[in-house]
Amino acid sequence: MAERSKSSATVIAQVWSDWEIQLYVLLSFVLQIFLFFVGSLRRRSGHKTLVRFPIWLAYLLADLVAVYALGYLSRHVATTTMNRDERRHELTFFWAPFLLIHLGGQDTVTAFSIEDNELWLRHLLNLLAQVWLALYVFWKSTPGDRLVVPAAFVFVAGIIKYGERTWALKSGSESALRSSGASNGAAVKQVVRVGAEADLQYSEIVRCALCSETGVRDVFAGRKLHQIDSEASEKLTNNVAFEGLEDGEVHFKIVEIELGLMYDELYTKAKVVQTLPGTILRCVSFISMIVAFVVFVTMISGGSYYSRADVAITYVLFIGAFCLEVCAVFSVMMSPRAWAFLEGRRCHTLARVVCARLQARQWWSNSMGQYNFLSSCIPGRTGLFSALLTKIMGLLGAKQLWSNILHSKHAEVSKGLKDTISTFLGELQPESRVPFHAPPTSLSSCPSFREIIRNDFTQALLFLHVFTDLFLHKVGTPVITEETRGLMEMAARRMRSS
């Protein structure tokens, strides 16, 4: 029995050794597909944790698997002393440039967080190191002269894709955002001129969002309103009204598109691909892949001794790269900047198609997270499993993260709430002569509210949370527990003492 188990383990180890690199390359390809189609879902999902965790895991694994596969190939370079069975797998060294393409990432998720953009210099160093490693793998191997030509074209595509990622990260950094505000003036003026002739109501909303893009970028760059250019600041804070639509809906639609544009700049390759140099590089990359595929098919059709499985995997890599590239082109075409580009060149039919697609698009989850501070402070009755999980998360240093998940919920942003926010912001316009810091009239008449806002920001935020819960409890007339009442009284005493 022991000998049979040992024999089975030996067979499994041998199979893994024979097909290890194939599995790693296929895993890298599957991760790229997952990131492309799932990477943009986090902007439209209300349950951030459930969506962000698998994307975060795939984002880290994609680079890890591709780098490990390149390292594996560098340790198993082909030589002339390989036997015939080993030489049947020489095609695996042709996959090194494909791993560079995978390291270049997908258009939908270049960075997972804003902090990733600040590490663009590290990615540039990784680009140089991984390109050198891929060249070393292919140079030291002996796959034959016929593979040199298609491999060279795939190398060109891989270097361009990896370079696009580094470029996109640099463009999303804070220093790049600060220096790019003034360079978009011409594009904004062009959109304004085009928008005057647009006959679709939603196209006017898109136009307004594009007009205020420079001001929104300045806000994300950390500039105050008085530091922003006067024209951009006016477009950013202008109170726009449209016939046929409620102000609240219109304002939120404009903000949706503005934040969608900023999401594309910070987390995707949109800002790179939608420039003239980026478009040229993308065309060169696509043409290089086509030429490499044609040469490879011609080489294989003449007969070869390569493993059929390796040939099939190579076809999968080529066809998958083409499909992802075509999907990326359609993704770029269905964007507000593409609409402005088509309108500027009088392609009104295509512009209407793009605008209709934008109108049907879900820009965000239409929900907002709500953290219940009182629930997190008051110990409640929890089950054994929940208490055990809380202790485990505390040992792992993720106690605050677990608390956020446990005491947070998502509520839908209703149309009435949008109208209320829009009305309140309209009262803050200069024409109304209402100070920007003035609260709504119904709340400003409350003495407790006036006492709260005199505190420091952090204290006022804490008191406002308790104040809101107390107000909602009075309106809803629920039963207030003794623990909740005691916490409210403690907050009130602290407010009076401060």
TAZITA-V930601 format. One record per backbone hydrogen bond with DSSP energy under -1.0 kcal/mol. NH is the residue of the N-H (numbers start at 1). CO is the residue of the C=O. E is the energy in kcal/mol with one decimal. If there is no record, write none. Layout:
((NH,CO,E) (NH,CO,E))
This chain:
((5,1,-2.2) (6,2,-2.4) (7,3,-2.2) (8,4,-2.3) (9,5,-2.4) (10,6,-1.9) (11,7,-2.2) (12,8,-2.5) (13,9,-2.4) (14,10,-2.2) (15,11,-2.6) (16,12,-2.5) (17,13,-2.2) (18,14,-2.0) (19,15,-1.9) (23,19,-2.0) (24,20,-2.1) (25,21,-2.3) (26,22,-2.2) (27,23,-2.4) (28,24,-2.4) (29,25,-2.1) (30,26,-2.5) (31,27,-2.2) (32,28,-1.6) (33,29,-1.9) (34,30,-2.4) (35,31,-2.5) (36,32,-2.1) (37,33,-2.1) (38,34,-2.2) (39,35,-1.6) (41,38,-1.7) (44,41,-1.3) (48,46,-1.5) (51,47,-1.4) (52,48,-3.6) (53,49,-1.9) (55,51,-1.4) (56,52,-3.3) (57,53,-2.7) (58,54,-2.5) (59,55,-2.7) (60,56,-2.0) (61,57,-2.5) (62,58,-2.4) (64,60,-1.9) (65,61,-3.3) (66,62,-1.8) (67,63,-2.5) (68,64,-2.4) (69,65,-2.5) (70,66,-2.1) (71,67,-2.3) (72,68,-2.6) (73,69,-2.4) (74,70,-2.0) (75,71,-1.3) (82,79,-1.2) (87,83,-2.1) (89,86,-1.5) (90,87,-1.5) (92,89,-1.6) (93,90,-1.6) (94,91,-1.4) (95,92,-1.3) (99,95,-1.7) (100,96,-1.1) (101,97,-1.6) (102,98,-2.0) (103,99,-2.1) (104,100,-1.2) (105,102,-1.5) (110,267,-3.0) (111,267,-1.3) (116,113,-1.1) (117,114,-1.1) (119,116,-1.3) (120,117,-1.0) (123,119,-1.7) (124,120,-2.0) (125,121,-2.1) (126,122,-2.4) (127,123,-2.5) (128,124,-2.0) (129,125,-2.4) (130,126,-3.1) (131,127,-2.2) (132,128,-2.0) (133,129,-2.1) (134,130,-2.5) (135,131,-2.4) (136,132,-2.3) (137,133,-2.4) (138,134,-2.1) (139,135,-2.4) (140,136,-2.5) (141,137,-1.3) (148,145,-1.0) (151,147,-2.0) (152,148,-2.1) (153,149,-1.7) (154,150,-2.1) (155,151,-2.4) (156,152,-1.8) (157,153,-1.9) (158,154,-2.7) (159,155,-2.7) (160,156,-2.1) (161,157,-2.5) (162,158,-2.4) (163,159,-2.3) (164,160,-2.4) (165,161,-1.5) (166,162,-1.9) (167,163,-2.5) (168,164,-2.8) (169,165,-2.3) (170,166,-2.2) (171,167,-2.4) (172,168,-1.4) (173,170,-1.1) (177,173,-2.1) (178,174,-2.1) (179,175,-1.5) (184,181,-1.0) (185,182,-1.1) (188,184,-2.0) (189,185,-2.3) (190,186,-2.1) (191,187,-1.9) (192,188,-2.1) (193,189,-2.1) (194,190,-2.1) (195,191,-2.8) (196,192,-1.1) (197,194,-1.6) (198,195,-1.0) (204,200,-1.1) (205,201,-1.1) (206,202,-2.2) (207,203,-2.3) (208,204,-2.3) (209,205,-2.1) (210,206,-2.2) (211,207,-2.3) (212,208,-1.8) (216,212,-2.2) (217,213,-2.4) (218,214,-1.9) (219,215,-1.9) (220,216,-2.2) (221,217,-1.5) (222,219,-1.4) (223,218,-2.3) (227,224,-1.3) (233,229,-3.1) (234,230,-2.2) (235,231,-1.9) (236,232,-2.0) (237,233,-2.1) (250,246,-2.2) (251,247,-3.0) (252,248,-2.1) (253,249,-2.1) (254,250,-2.3) (255,251,-2.3) (256,252,-2.6) (257,253,-2.0) (258,254,-2.5) (259,255,-2.9) (260,256,-2.0) (261,257,-2.4) (262,258,-1.9) (263,259,-2.5) (264,260,-2.1) (265,261,-1.8) (266,262,-2.3) (267,263,-2.6) (268,264,-1.3) (269,107,-1.6) (273,269,-2.7) (274,270,-2.2) (275,272,-1.2) (279,275,-2.6) (280,276,-2.3) (281,277,-2.5) (282,278,-2.2) (283,279,-2.2) (284,280,-2.5) (285,281,-2.5) (286,282,-2.4) (287,283,-2.6) (288,284,-2.3) (289,285,-1.9) (290,286,-1.9) (291,287,-2.6) (292,288,-2.4) (293,289,-2.3) (294,290,-2.5) (295,291,-2.4) (296,292,-2.3) (297,293,-2.7) (298,294,-2.3) (299,295,-2.1) (300,296,-2.5) (301,297,-2.6) (303,300,-2.1) (307,88,-2.4) (311,307,-2.2) (312,308,-2.6) (313,309,-2.3) (314,310,-2.1) (315,311,-2.2) (316,312,-2.2) (317,313,-2.3) (318,314,-2.3) (319,315,-2.9) (320,316,-2.6) (321,317,-1.9) (322,318,-2.1) (323,319,-2.5) (324,320,-2.5) (325,321,-1.8) (326,322,-2.4) (327,323,-2.4) (328,324,-2.0) (329,325,-1.9) (330,326,-2.1) (331,327,-2.1) (332,328,-2.0) (333,329,-2.2) (334,330,-1.8) (335,333,-1.4) (339,335,-1.9) (340,336,-2.1) (341,337,-2.3) (342,338,-2.4) (343,339,-2.5) (344,340,-2.2) (346,343,-1.5) (347,342,-2.8) (348,346,-1.4) (351,347,-2.2) (352,348,-2.3) (353,349,-1.9) (354,350,-2.4) (355,351,-2.6) (356,352,-2.6) (357,353,-1.9) (358,354,-2.3) (359,355,-2.3) (360,356,-1.6) (368,411,-2.4) (370,409,-3.1) (372,407,-2.6) (373,371,-1.0) (376,372,-1.5) (377,373,-1.4) (378,374,-2.1) (387,383,-2.3) (388,384,-2.4) (389,385,-2.5) (390,386,-2.1) (391,387,-2.0) (392,388,-2.2) (393,389,-2.4) (394,390,-1.8) (395,391,-2.2) (396,392,-1.7) (397,394,-1.0) (398,393,-2.9) (402,398,-2.3) (403,399,-2.1) (404,400,-2.3) (405,401,-1.9) (406,402,-2.5) (407,403,-2.4) (409,370,-1.9) (411,368,-2.4) (413,366,-2.2) (414,412,-1.0) (418,414,-1.8) (419,415,-2.4) (420,416,-2.2) (421,417,-2.5) (422,418,-2.5) (423,419,-2.5) (424,420,-2.3) (425,421,-2.6) (426,422,-2.0) (427,423,-1.5) (429,426,-1.3) (432,429,-1.2) (433,430,-1.1) (438,435,-1.6) (444,440,-2.8) (445,441,-1.4) (446,443,-1.9) (450,446,-1.8) (451,447,-1.9) (452,448,-1.9) (453,449,-2.1) (455,452,-1.8) (460,456,-3.3) (461,457,-2.5) (462,458,-1.8) (463,459,-2.7) (464,460,-2.7) (465,461,-1.5) (466,462,-1.8) (467,463,-3.1) (468,464,-2.6) (469,465,-2.1) (470,466,-2.5) (471,467,-2.4) (472,468,-2.7) (473,469,-2.3) (474,470,-2.0) (475,471,-2.1) (476,472,-2.8) (477,473,-1.3) (485,481,-2.4) (486,482,-2.6) (487,483,-2.1) (488,484,-2.2) (489,485,-2.4) (490,486,-2.2) (491,487,-2.2) (492,488,-2.3) (493,489,-2.6) (494,490,-2.3) (495,491,-2.1) (496,492,-2.1) (497,493,-2.4) (498,494,-1.9))
